Amino acid sequence: MRVLRPEWTWTPEGVREGLDIRVDAGLIVGCNRADRHSDDVTLLPGKLVIPGLVNAHSHAFQRAFRGHVQWRGPGDDDFWTWRRAMYATANALDPDGVEAVSRLAFLEMAEAGVTRVGEFHYLQHQPGGTPYVDKDELARRVIAAALDVGIRIALLRVAYARAGAGKPLEPHQLRFGDRSPDDVLAALDRLKSTDARVTLGLAPHSVRAVPRDWLTALSAWKGVVHAHVAEQPAEVQACEAEYGRSPLRVFADAGLVSERFTAVHLTQPSPGDVDLARSSGASVCVCPSTELDLGDGFLPLSVREGVRLCVGSDSQATIDLLGASTNMIGPHSDTPQSFPPSAEHSACASANARLAESIGMGGSACVRARTGKESSNGATATDRFFMDPISVRKTQPEVNTARLST
């Protein structure tokens, strides 16, 4: 029996002092008041143990152009000009490059306390659209990068069919594209893994990229489903013009909106969308760093009331889920606001629980858990000690992003 004794422990009831976390044969078997007579105690003075954070929406490859798009050019810049830079990066990466930049992004996540990631993966083929010999080469590279770093991954395999209503894929989108919904479902079947650290989900990219008949066919998938929903006003307007309905309603008509569904962004909800998300049990994934970076807008206050919320790092402009979670506590304004630690804990803990559920990796702090990848260094070598609800991680690199509210 190994006993970890941090100065603080983040529990479902809040941050507590004087708790022992008991680990036996790689399983968390107890989280109780400290026993001063315990043997084999690892003291962690000045350290906070928190549940491993869950990143529900990530495009790992986009870490490659951080710093290249965070400035304004000579003309007008918006989401669509940013997207052109993203396409250029996406088409410049070979399999080794995809794996390398994914590993970098996942390492930064681990340093920020993330132990599970939902990777919204849409690089499928070679530039130009020719499949690799292994059709799932890039997906397997991304999975390998996560496992090499030591975090769990839900590979959210993207379906991508068109450039917009009635428009074929553009040349720079060809490596994203699929020929049919059956090809997407077949890829999910090929990617099934017996590794408990890997799960799968379906990700119809958006109503812009996936037509309604495809969405209906993809509803045969019975696992978790993620999609970009109502991120941009132009997306909503185009959907209304094509279908006479909001993007979320189109997903619902196809049978995809349920407690298994996560609407990523929803910064531009149409009337009735919030009620639909709430009544269906769907989650909404907020990506504050990207939404701020691109000027997409903020999650409306109405969405925060009674809707299951989770958080993602998305384009990797920054990777700080604790900071992102606090953005959901109260309304945004030009005046800095302060919130009590209990409010921050409630927002972060609630978001993290929803995150785990949204990518099909549910779990809670201080419960039985299986051992994951471990480091050879001792826990006392770090400034922060992260504990995954599912895998006990003996150490993490020093980080500055984790903080205890005071």
Number of C-alpha atoms within 10 A of each C-alpha: 14 18 22 20 26 24 17 20 25 20 18 15 10 14 17 16 14 14 21 25 21 19 19 12 10 17 19 25 16 16 19 12 13 16 13 10 7 11 10 10 17 16 15 20 12 10 20 23 22 23 27 25 29 32 30 33 32 25 19 27 26 21 23 21 18 12 9 10 17 12 9 9 9 6 7 7 14 13 14 11 14 14 12 12 14 19 14 12 15 22 19 11 18 14 17 11 15 22 23 19 20 26 25 18 24 30 20 20 26 24 21 24 30 25 29 30 30 30 29 25 24 23 27 24 25 20 19 15 17 13 14 13 8 10 15 17 16 23 25 15 19 26 23 17 23 29 18 14 19 22 27 28 28 28 25 28 26 28 29 29 25 22 17 19 16 10 11 14 18 13 13 16 21 23 22 24 25 20 11 14 22 13 12 21 18 10 16 19 11 11 18 11 11 8 8 11 20 21 22 22 23 26 25 28 22 26 29 25 20 21 19 16 10 18 22 17 15 23 17 12 13 11 14 22 28 30 26 24 26 25 22 19 13 12 19 22 15 18 22 15 12 16 14 12 17 26 29 27 20 21 24 18 14 16 15 27 24 19 18 20 25 32 26 26 28 25 21 22 22 16 9 11 18 21 14 17 25 19 13 16 18 22 25 32 30 28 28 28 22 19 20 12 17 18 13 18 17 19 24 16 12 11 19 17 11 13 19 22 26 32 29 29 26 28 23 24 21 18 26 25 28 23 17 20 25 18 20 23 18 14 12 14 7 5 6 6 9 10 11 9 14 14 16 22 23 17 20 24 24 16 25 27 21 24 31 23 19 31 30 18 23 15 19 18 21 24 14 19 19 15 17 20 15 13 13 7 12 11 20 17 13 16 18 27 26 27 26 27 25 26 25 23 22 19 20 23 19 14 16 10 14 20 12 13 12 6
